[in-house]
């Protein structure tokens, strides 16, 4: 994705803010639409997910918006929506041949975990705002993470190092700063998480 290469080159705040002002609200939803339209094409979805992962990655503190700016919240809401919509499509993929499961599903799940981890750990969103205003995008993103985790074959985390790396780094962030959201999770899921 050429857009990913462009985003990769933005290492300071001013360049990234100009890019974000161009991207949102006109073009960011196109990434979600691309994932919805071509959900069964892993080459395309991987490129789009990697682009989104680069957009939400707060390297060199480039995503530090002004105090009065809602851009961090808007970015998280769009990413949460994208992850939830695409996650539902991933969950619907059940008849995947065993020899193609990594390219078709597991790689995409790992990229979704990576995106969520970067969005949660980026430091550009005050998550209390969502609860204060009754916006469930934060909870929806965590819920989708739990659903995707539950859809993984038991051996997947052991067999695929990139998937396990993205899972464990996301679990690190979730258990540090977002533990209260796991209180509503089914006890069997908690047992599964603890067993991993």
HELIX and SHEET records of a PDB file:
HELIX    1   1 UNK A    2  UNK A    9  1                                   8    
HELIX    2   2 UNK A   13  UNK A   23  1                                  11    
HELIX    3   3 UNK A   28  UNK A   37  1                                  10    
HELIX    4   4 UNK A   42  UNK A   56  1                                  15    
HELIX    5   5 UNK A   59  UNK A   61  5                                   3    
HELIX    6   6 UNK A   71  UNK A   92  1                                  22    
HELIX    7   7 UNK A   98  UNK A  100  5                                   3    
HELIX    8   8 UNK A  101  UNK A  101  1                                   1    
HELIX    9   9 UNK A  102  UNK A  106  3                                   5    
HELIX   10  10 UNK A  107  UNK A  121  1                                  15    
HELIX   11  11 UNK A  128  UNK A  132  1                                   5    
HELIX   12  12 UNK A  137  UNK A  151  1                                  15    
HELIX   13  13 UNK A  156  UNK A  159  1                                   4    
HELIX   14  14 UNK A  161  UNK A  177  1                                  17    
HELIX   15  15 UNK A  179  UNK A  184  5                                   6    
HELIX   16  16 UNK A  187  UNK A  195  1                                   9    
END                                                                             
